[in-house]
């Protein structure tokens, strides 16, 4: 059987699908590990903010739960954005790039990535509020910062939305050409 362009695309799309599955695990697992077993996690990495404000040992149970939720939300949003790309890969495997459902998958991923960028930015502020909530009045801290990573997080979101726009334009042009023919 001769190799065609279609036969060569399928293995790369399968690899992309597995890359998405692995990425979701890589995003979520460290967050779970850090909050469930911070002592063993410290051998791999440390959460600079938690250590800066007294470490895991001094946290009340409610602070651990809220801290976990605050750090998990950006990871969940990113994972949901990756998960929403899986139907797009299935469409690509069947050769349906320029259809309305592919456009919707890209728009959904783009919107989730925008929410991820916002949640990632605000999570640092919320985490500091949670970590310092037990401090005496006057020693509680409000921190807000914009890091380059926060701004770079917008790039994949905007790219997904731009690709969705290109898919819509391509679909509309194809429909227009089909009407002419």
C-alpha positions, 0 to 999 in steps of 0.5 A: 500500500503506497504511503499517501499524505493521509496515511502520514497524518494519522500517526502524528495526530495519534501522537498529538492525542497522546501528548494531550493526555500526558499534558493533562496528567503533567498539569494536574498531578503536581498540584494534587501531589503538592497539597496532599503530600507536601513533604515528599513533593518538596524533594521535586519542587517547592511552592515559593509562595507557600514557603515564603508565607510560613510553609505548609506546616502552619496552615489550618485545614481550611487553608489547605483546602482553599489553597488547593482549590485556588491552585487547582482551578487554573490547571483544570481550565488548562486541562479542559482546554486541552480536552476540548481539542480532542474532538478537533483531532478526531475531525482532522483524522476524518478530514473534516477541517473546515466545518462548523464543529471544528470552528466551535472546538477551537473557539471553546479551547480559546475561551478556556485558555483565556479563562486559564490566563485570567485564573492563573493571574488571579490565583497568586493573589488569592493564594497569598490571601489564603496563606496570610488569612490567619495572620493578625490584622495588619500582617495580612498581605494583599499581593498583585503582580503581572508576570511575563508568564501571565501575558504569555498565557494569552498567546495560545488563547489568541492563536486558538481564536485566530485559527477558529476565525481562519476555519470560518473564513475557509468554510465560508469560501468553500461554501461560496465556491460550491454555490458557484459550481 
